[in-house]
Structures are given as C-alpha cells and as structure tokens.
Amino acid sequence: MPTLREKIARLIMVRCGSNLPPIRFAHEDEQRIGEYVDAGLIGGVLLFNGVWPETAEALARLKARSAWPLLVASDLERGAGQQMRGLSIFPHARGVAAANNPLKAVAELATSTAREALAAGIDIAFAPVADVNTDPRNPIIAIRAFADEPERAAELVEAYVRAGEAAGLRTTAKHFPGHGDTHQDSHESLPKVEQSAATLRERELVPFRAAISAGVSLIMTAHVAYPALDPTGTPATLSAPILTTLLREELGFTGVCCSDSLLMAGVRDLFADEGALAVATLKAGVDLLLDIADPLLAITAIERAVETGELSLARVDEAFARVEALARNSHAEYNAALDATPGRAAAEQIAREAVSIVPKSSGDEKLLGSNEKLLAVLFKPFHLPSDPVEQPFASAVRELGPQVEYIEFGPELHAHQRARLDKLVASADRVVVAMIVKPAAWHAFGLAPEQRALVQHLIAQKPTLVASLGVAKALEEFPNATAWVSVHSDVAASQRALAAALRSLAS
C-alpha cells in the first residue's frame, strides 16, 4: 500500500528539457530527472526539446529506473516531431482543418502522432486543442484551434480523440472550459472571459462534450477566469465550481484532470510560493500537477495540508486513483525501428491541400510570371532559440529558379538590411511577402508596426502577393496586394507548400 508521500508524488510532473533559454535537450536532463525518480518525488515528466533517438533512449532508461510507471507527456499538437526532432511535424490545427478531407486529415495527424510518440516512449499528448477561437485578437490559441465555430471544432476534436485513443495514445482536450475568447496570453497574465453561462455552454463547452463522449483520457485546465461560472473570478485551474461542479458533475468526466503549466503567470503570481499553489490546485479538483519546479516543496506542502485538514485525504486518494489508472493503461515503449516516413508524407500532403489563394486584382493577368524577377521577403515577429539561420521557405522558394531573390526580416529592421531590400525591390518585377503570424508563449503576436509599414511600402512599389504563414485574418491589413495566400501554419511543410503554390502560379 503506497504511503501518503508516494501517492502525492504520483501527482507531480516536472519539465524535462527546454525550448526556452537556457536551451537544453531533453536527454541532457536525464541525470536531474533520474535523481527525482530515485528519490520517489515525481510521477512523470513533461518532455520539451527532444531529439530522436537519443531522447527516446533516455526515456526508456528513466522508465526502467522508476519504482512505479513513469508517465511521459508532451505538447504534440502538430505531431511527435513538435517536441522530438527527427519525427513528423504537421501543420497547425487550422491548417489540418483546411485540408480537402478534414476528418481524414485529423485522423492521420492523430494516428501518426500516436504511432511515433508511443515508439519514442511518450504516453500522453497534450492535444487536441478543444478551444473555439472566437476572438481574432487571441495571441495564444489562434491557429492552434481547429475552428471558430463550436460544431466544427467539436467534430474535429472528436475525430482526433477517437483516432488517437484507438492507436493507444492518451489524448488531452485543452484548455477547459475554453481559452478561445481571450485576447491575453495566460503565460503572462490572467485573462478573463466575460460571456454568460448560457453562451459558454452553447459555445465553449461543445468541443469538450464531444471529447468526453469520444473517450478522451485527460482534460487540461485553463488559467483563465470565467465570472459567469465562478463569480469570485478565480481561474479555472483553481476553481472547484468549474472543475468539480461543471466538469465532473454536469459533464460527467471521469478521467484525469490536469493543470496547464503551473509556471505560468496566470496562476503562479497568485501565491507566495509553489507549495501553496500546488495545494490550491489539488484542492480545486486537479489530479495531475504539471510543470512543478520544486517537487519536494510541493509534496511537503500537500502533506502538511492533509495533516492540518486544509486538504482532505479523500481528495488525494481520488486524484491518485485516477492517475494510477491512467499510468496502468499507458504502454509507450521505445522502438528503435520506427519509420517516420508515412507521417512526413501525410504532413506534406495536408500542408499542400491547406493552401488557398484569393486574387485581389481584376482581369486575366497572371499573379506571377514565369520569367519575371521575383523578390521573396519573409517577416517573422520574434526570434526563437530553435530557429534555423534561414526559414525553410528560403531554400524552397529559391528552387523556383535563378530569377528569385530572398531576404528575411526579424523584429529588428537593420539599416543594412533595409538598404539591401531597396536594391532588390528596384530590380524585381514582382514581390512575394510571407508573414509568420502565429501564437507562441511569451512572444509577440503578429507583425510589429514597423514590419507592417514595410509590407505596405513594398505593395506601393511593385505588384505584391501577400501570404500568411499562420492567421489568415492578418491578410486583411493589405487590401492592395495582388493576391492573398492563406497557409494557416509556419511549419516547414507549410512553408514548402507555399513555394509549391508559387510554382504553380508561375507555370
């Protein structure tokens, strides 16, 4: 029979690897995680920045080292390659939803993710996003959501859950009860959804009902306040009315309720320390505490809360029973023979199908001429430590021929780059602008004012086609472009799909 401390430890998940400075690959964290495992302080790890096969081999060793089934979970909305380099990366959810047969595309995404994740030792995908993206200003959901309409989102969420669970992957619907109607990033602040309870039930909750009906294993909470559901303004992660009354009693969910990252400001800033946060999260109805920085501090605080009566032993036992059942039913094992080719092929096909072109000028003039000098300009609003020297669009668009020039701008518009751009524009017949407009935690959303002004300048100089590698609505800022191209994602497959679409226009 496990002790109280062992039960609590099973509810704790810590970060393994990091995409944020200081950057470290997940397998480089093996010693640190191994020490937690040996001390019996954690029930699982959150995988970031993995590499195939080194990280998968490290996970296999850690699992063999643990006294109990060690759960491995990861943000895999875009396929296993999102956090395990060398495996398949699909377009963002909105790009998958834009494929010719969206239900088939979503099932391919889920099945590929399951096959590759399980072979890499990952038990749980923190996917699909079940949010309905109703606020176009949303800086953190946007193209991560399948749709802006609840019924459409529900249909595709259900398809993902059914396919993923059938393939053996434990799926997670997030961010309950809905993060789509916000214009703030819960990584940095506490957003608030001011809709009525009736609207929330008719809109935000629809995809979550579909996920529960389809057999989703976990539901992740949102660090968002919903006054209509909890008048105190407490974020969902800390709200018993939302997690117990609504999720458990009204919606009938019996699986594991996990928090979003407890390092995020939306909840972290409400407490003096992580121990107090851990107690409040568990007390509200969360079963699995994600992204704990100091597991010993959290475990000690929860033990003390049980001893003083602040937290009931029954609540700990309830959470432990759900997590133990989840671990018992998860069987990810390292498979050195994994072939990711089918997933990559499916991702490339879906990305090509998702491209849509809207001509903005009248007449029969071609949008691109086959022998014209073409200048391709890519804008990205922020730098990520994992960014390559050039975006994949660079090599893909250069394949169109020697008449193509390419230049890339980050958030800084350096004078020497601007001078080079002016020379290139002067000698070009046409311009293609590609904009990365996507959500990313702790980063700017959309182009900076200086970047938007530069796009307008290009449009005024030469016939310019504008493409969005992300949110399609961003194109509306440029009504004088010769055409708009929506790609719905900035993953490598989507950038290559944009270049292929340009080739077809010029042929």
C-alpha positions in Angstrom: 0.0 0.0 0.0 1.6 3.3 -1.0 2.3 5.9 1.6 0.7 9.4 1.5 4.0 10.8 0.2 4.2 8.2 -2.6 0.6 9.0 -3.6 1.3 12.7 -3.7 4.5 12.1 -5.7 2.5 10.3 -8.4 0.5 13.5 -9.0 3.7 15.6 -9.8 5.1 16.1 -13.3 8.3 18.0 -13.9 9.8 19.6 -17.0 12.5 17.6 -18.9 14.4 19.6 -21.5 13.6 23.2 -22.5 12.9 25.2 -25.7 13.5 28.4 -23.7 16.8 29.9 -22.5 18.8 28.2 -21.2 18.2 25.8 -24.0 18.8 22.1 -23.2 17.9 18.9 -25.0 15.6 16.6 -23.0 18.2 13.7 -22.9 20.6 16.2 -21.3 18.2 16.3 -18.4 18.5 12.6 -17.7 20.7 12.9 -14.6 18.5 15.5 -13.0 15.3 13.6 -13.7 16.9 10.4 -12.6 17.6 11.9 -9.2 13.9 12.8 -8.8 13.0 9.3 -9.9 15.4 7.6 -7.4 14.0 9.8 -4.6 10.4 8.9 -5.5 9.5 12.6 -6.0 7.7 12.5 -9.3 5.0 10.6 -11.2 6.1 11.8 -14.7 7.9 14.2 -16.9 6.8 16.9 -19.4 9.0 16.5 -22.5 10.4 19.5 -24.3 13.1 19.8 -27.0 13.7 16.1 -27.6 15.9 14.5 -30.3 15.3 11.1 -32.0 16.6 8.7 -31.0 18.8 10.0 -28.1 15.9 11.3 -26.0 13.8 8.2 -26.6 16.6 6.1 -25.3 17.0 8.3 -22.2 13.2 8.0 -21.5 13.4 4.2 -21.7 16.2 4.2 -19.1 14.3 6.5 -16.8 11.1 4.4 -17.1 13.2 1.2 -16.2 14.6 3.1 -13.3 11.3 4.1 -11.7 9.6 2.2 -8.9 6.3 2.9 -10.5 5.1 3.5 -14.1 6.6 6.8 -15.1 4.3 8.9 -17.3 5.8 10.9 -20.2 3.7 13.7 -21.6 4.4 16.3 -24.3 2.8 19.1 -26.3 2.3 17.3 -29.6 -0.5 19.4 -31.2 1.5 19.3 -34.5 2.7 15.7 -34.3 5.5 13.9 -32.4 8.2 16.0 -34.2 7.0 19.1 -32.4 9.0 18.1 -29.4 11.1 15.2 -30.8 13.3 16.4 -33.6 13.5 13.9 -36.4 9.9 12.8 -36.2 6.9 14.1 -38.2 5.6 17.7 -37.9 2.2 18.5 -39.2 0.6 22.0 -39.8 -1.2 23.7 -37.0 -4.7 22.5 -36.3 -6.2 25.2 -38.5 -4.1 24.1 -41.4 -5.1 20.4 -40.9 -8.8 21.6 -40.8 -8.2 23.3 -44.2 -7.3 20.1 -45.9 -9.6 18.6 -48.7 -11.0 16.0 -46.3 -10.5 17.5 -42.8 -11.8 14.5 -40.9 -9.4 12.2 -42.7 -6.6 14.7 -42.2 -7.2 15.0 -38.5 -7.3 11.2 -38.1 -4.0 11.0 -40.0 -2.5 13.6 -37.6 -3.7 11.7 -34.5 -2.7 8.3 -35.8 0.8 9.4 -36.9 1.3 11.2 -33.6 0.3 8.1 -31.6 2.5 5.7 -33.6 5.6 7.9 -33.3 5.0 9.2 -29.8 4.5 5.7 -28.4 7.6 4.4 -30.2 9.5 7.3 -28.6 8.3 6.4 -25.1 5.7 9.2 -24.9 2.4 8.1 -23.2 0.3 11.3 -23.3 -0.2 14.0 -26.0 -1.4 17.3 -24.7 -3.7 17.5 -27.7 -6.1 18.3 -29.2 -6.8 21.9 -28.6 -10.6 22.0 -27.9 -10.9 25.8 -27.8 -13.2 27.6 -30.1 -11.2 30.6 -31.4 -13.8 33.3 -31.4 -11.6 36.3 -30.6 -9.4 37.2 -33.6 -7.0 39.1 -31.3 -6.3 35.8 -29.4 -2.5 35.7 -29.0 -2.1 32.2 -27.7 -4.8 30.0 -29.4 -5.5 31.3 -32.9 -4.4 28.7 -35.5 -3.9 26.1 -32.7 -7.7 25.7 -32.7 -9.4 23.7 -35.4 -12.2 26.2 -36.0 -14.1 29.4 -35.0 -17.4 27.6 -34.8 -18.2 25.2 -31.9 -19.8 22.5 -34.0 -16.9 22.4 -36.4 -14.4 22.4 -33.6 -16.3 19.6 -31.9 -16.4 17.4 -35.0 -12.6 17.6 -35.5 -11.8 17.3 -31.8 -13.8 14.1 -31.6 -12.1 12.8 -34.7 -8.7 13.4 -33.1 -9.6 11.8 -29.8 -11.1 8.7 -31.4 -8.2 8.1 -33.7 -5.5 8.9 -31.1 -7.0 6.8 -28.3 -7.7 3.9 -30.7 -4.0 3.9 -31.6 -3.0 3.7 -27.9 -2.2 7.3 -27.2 -3.7 9.0 -24.2 -5.1 12.3 -25.5 -5.9 15.6 -23.7 -8.6 18.1 -24.5 -7.5 21.6 -23.6 -7.9 24.3 -22.2 -11.1 23.8 -20.2 -13.6 25.4 -20.2 -12.3 27.3 -23.2 -9.4 29.7 -24.0 -10.6 30.9 -27.4 -12.5 34.1 -26.4 -9.4 35.8 -24.9 -7.0 38.5 -26.1 -4.4 37.9 -23.4 -1.8 35.2 -23.0 -2.2 33.3 -19.8 1.6 32.7 -19.7 1.9 36.4 -18.8 -1.3 37.4 -17.2 -4.8 36.2 -16.1 -7.3 36.5 -19.0 -11.0 36.8 -18.3 -13.9 35.5 -20.4 -16.9 37.7 -19.7 -19.5 35.6 -21.6 -22.7 34.4 -19.9 -23.0 30.9 -18.6 -25.5 30.1 -21.4 -23.1 31.3 -24.1 -20.3 29.3 -22.5 -22.4 26.2 -22.5 -23.6 26.7 -26.1 -20.1 27.6 -27.5 -17.0 26.9 -25.4 -18.2 23.6 -23.9 -19.4 22.0 -27.1 -15.9 20.6 -28.2 -15.2 19.4 -24.6 -18.5 17.5 -24.5 -17.5 15.9 -27.8 -14.1 14.9 -26.5 -15.6 13.3 -23.4 -18.1 11.4 -25.5 -15.2 10.2 -27.7 -13.3 8.8 -24.6 -10.6 11.5 -24.0 -8.2 10.4 -21.2 -7.3 13.8 -19.8 -8.7 17.3 -19.8 -6.3 20.3 -19.2 -7.5 23.3 -17.3 -7.2 27.0 -18.5 -5.5 29.7 -16.4 -8.5 31.9 -17.3 -11.3 33.4 -15.2 -15.0 32.9 -16.0 -17.1 35.1 -13.7 -20.3 33.5 -15.0 -19.1 30.1 -13.9 -17.3 31.3 -10.7 -18.2 34.8 -9.5 -15.1 35.0 -7.4 -13.0 35.4 -10.6 -10.8 32.5 -9.6 -9.1 31.0 -12.7 -10.5 27.6 -13.8 -7.3 25.8 -12.6 -8.1 26.8 -9.1 -11.9 26.8 -9.2 -13.9 23.9 -7.6 -17.2 25.2 -9.2 -15.6 24.8 -12.6 -13.6 21.6 -12.1 -15.9 19.8 -9.8 -19.5 21.1 -10.3 -19.2 21.7 -14.0 -16.6 19.2 -15.3 -17.3 16.3 -13.1 -21.0 16.6 -12.1 -22.5 18.3 -15.1 -20.3 17.0 -18.0 -19.7 13.6 -16.4 -15.9 13.5 -17.0 -14.3 10.6 -15.1 -10.8 10.8 -16.4 -7.7 12.7 -15.3 -7.9 16.5 -14.9 -4.5 18.0 -15.3 -3.4 21.6 -14.9 -1.8 23.7 -17.5 1.8 24.6 -16.7 2.0 25.9 -13.1 4.9 28.1 -14.1 2.5 30.4 -15.9 1.8 33.8 -14.5 -2.0 33.3 -14.8 -1.8 31.3 -11.6 1.8 31.5 -10.3 1.5 35.1 -9.4 -1.5 34.5 -7.1 0.6 32.6 -4.5 3.6 33.3 -2.2 5.2 30.0 -3.2 4.8 26.9 -5.3 3.7 24.8 -2.4 0.7 26.9 -1.7 -0.2 26.9 -5.4 0.1 23.1 -5.5 -2.3 22.7 -2.5 -4.9 25.1 -4.0 -4.7 23.4 -7.4 -5.2 19.9 -6.0 -8.0 21.2 -3.7 -9.9 22.6 -6.6 -10.1 19.3 -8.4 -7.0 19.0 -10.5 -5.5 15.4 -10.3 -2.1 15.9 -12.1 0.1 18.9 -11.4 2.1 20.0 -14.4 5.4 21.8 -14.6 6.3 21.8 -10.9 9.7 23.4 -10.4 10.4 22.0 -6.9 8.6 18.7 -6.4 9.9 18.3 -2.8 8.5 21.7 -1.8 5.1 20.8 -3.4 4.9 17.4 -1.9 5.8 18.7 1.6 3.2 21.4 1.3 0.5 19.0 0.3 1.4 16.6 3.1 1.2 19.4 5.6 -2.2 20.5 4.2 -3.6 16.9 4.7 -2.2 16.8 8.2 -3.8 20.1 9.2 -7.1 19.3 7.5 -6.8 22.0 4.9 -6.9 19.3 2.2 -8.8 16.1 2.6 -7.1 12.7 2.3 -10.1 11.7 0.2 -9.2 14.3 -2.4 -5.6 13.0 -2.6 -6.9 9.4 -2.8 -9.3 10.3 -5.6 -6.6 12.0 -7.7 -4.1 9.2 -7.0 -6.6 6.5 -8.2 -7.3 8.4 -11.5 -3.6 8.9 -12.2 -2.7 5.3 -11.3 -5.4 4.0 -13.6 -4.0 6.3 -16.4 -0.5 5.0 -15.9 -1.7 1.4 -15.8 -3.4 1.9 -19.2 -0.4 3.6 -20.8 2.2 1.4 -22.6 4.6 3.6 -24.6 7.9 1.8 -25.3 11.0 2.8 -27.2 11.1 1.3 -30.7 14.5 1.8 -32.5 12.9 0.6 -35.8 10.5 3.5 -36.0 10.0 4.8 -39.6 8.5 8.3 -39.6 8.2 8.4 -43.4 4.4 7.8 -43.5 3.8 10.7 -41.1 6.0 13.1 -43.0 4.3 12.2 -46.3 0.9 12.8 -44.7 2.0 16.2 -43.3 3.3 17.4 -46.6 0.1 16.4 -48.4 -2.1 18.1 -45.8 0.0 21.3 -46.0 -0.3 21.4 -49.8 -4.1 21.0 -49.6 -4.4 23.7 -47.0 -3.1 26.5 -49.2 -5.8 28.9 -50.6 -5.2 31.8 -53.0 -7.5 34.8 -53.3 -6.7 37.1 -56.2 -7.3 40.8 -55.4 -6.9 42.4 -58.8 -9.3 42.1 -61.7 -8.5 40.8 -65.2 -6.7 37.8 -66.6 -3.2 38.9 -65.7 -1.1 36.1 -64.1 -0.3 36.6 -60.5 3.3 35.5 -61.2 5.1 35.5 -64.5 7.4 32.6 -65.3 10.3 34.7 -66.5 9.9 37.6 -64.1 12.4 38.6 -61.4 10.8 37.7 -58.2 11.7 39.0 -54.7 10.6 36.9 -51.8 10.5 38.6 -48.4 9.8 36.8 -45.2 8.8 38.6 -42.0 8.8 37.0 -38.5 7.7 38.9 -35.4 10.1 37.3 -33.0 13.2 35.0 -32.8 13.1 31.6 -31.2 16.3 29.9 -30.0 15.5 26.9 -32.1 15.2 29.0 -35.3 17.4 28.0 -38.2 19.7 30.6 -39.9 17.0 30.9 -42.6 13.4 29.8 -42.6 12.6 26.7 -44.7 10.8 29.0 -47.2 14.2 30.3 -48.3 15.5 27.1 -49.9 12.1 26.1 -51.1 11.4 29.4 -53.0 15.0 29.5 -54.4 14.1 26.3 -56.2 11.8 28.3 -58.4 14.8 29.4 -60.4 17.8 31.8 -60.6 15.4 34.8 -61.1 14.4 34.6 -57.4 16.0 36.7 -54.7 15.2 36.1 -50.9 15.6 38.3 -47.9 14.3 37.6 -44.3 13.5 40.1 -41.6 13.1 39.5 -37.8 11.6 42.1 -35.5 14.7 44.3 -35.9 14.8 46.3 -39.2 18.5 46.9 -39.5 19.7 49.7 -41.8 21.9 47.5 -43.9 19.0 45.0 -44.5 16.7 47.9 -45.5 19.3 49.2 -47.9 19.7 45.7 -49.5 15.9 45.4 -49.7 15.6 48.7 -51.5 18.1 47.5 -54.1 16.3 44.2 -54.6 12.9 45.8 -54.9 14.2 48.2 -57.6 15.4 45.3 -59.8 12.4 43.0 -59.1 9.3 42.7 -61.3 7.1 41.3 -58.5 7.3 40.7 -54.8 6.0 37.9 -52.6 5.7 38.7 -48.9 5.4 35.8 -46.4 4.4 36.7 -42.9 4.7 34.4 -39.9 1.6 35.2 -37.8 1.2 32.6 -35.1 0.8 32.1 -31.3 3.8 31.4 -29.2 4.1 31.5 -25.4 5.8 34.6 -24.1 6.3 36.1 -27.6 4.7 38.9 -29.6 1.7 38.0 -31.8 1.6 39.4 -35.3 3.9 41.8 -37.1 5.3 44.9 -35.4 4.0 48.2 -36.7 7.4 48.8 -38.5 7.1 45.5 -40.3 3.5 46.2 -41.4 4.6 49.6 -42.7 7.4 47.9 -44.7 4.9 45.5 -46.2 2.7 48.4 -47.3 5.8 50.1 -48.7 6.5 47.0 -50.8 2.9 46.9 -52.1 3.2 50.5 -53.2 6.4 49.9 -55.1 5.7 46.7 -57.0 2.9 44.2 -57.6 2.9 42.2 -54.4 1.4 38.9 -53.4 1.0 38.6 -49.6 0.9 35.2 -47.8 0.2 34.5 -44.2 2.1 31.6 -42.7 -0.5 31.5 -39.9 -3.6 33.5 -39.1 -5.5 34.2 -42.4 -7.2 37.4 -41.0 -3.8 39.1 -40.9 -4.1 39.4 -44.7 -7.0 41.9 -44.4 -4.5 44.6 -43.4 -3.2 44.6 -47.0 -6.2 45.1 -49.4 -4.0 46.5 -52.2 -2.0 43.3 -52.6 -2.4 41.5 -55.9 -3.4 38.3 -54.1 -3.8 36.9 -50.6 -2.5 33.4 -49.8 -3.5 31.6 -46.7 -1.3 28.7 -45.5 -2.6 28.5 -41.9 0.8 27.4 -40.4 4.5 28.2 -40.5 5.9 24.6 -40.1 8.4 23.5 -42.7 5.8 21.5 -44.7 3.6 24.6 -44.9 6.4 26.8 -46.0 7.3 24.3 -48.7 3.6 24.2 -49.7 3.7 28.0 -50.2 6.7 27.7 -52.5 4.9 24.9 -54.4 1.8 27.2 -54.8 4.0 29.9 -56.2 5.5 27.5 -58.7 2.0 26.6 -59.9 1.1 30.2 -60.3 4.2 30.9 -62.4 3.9 27.8 -64.7 
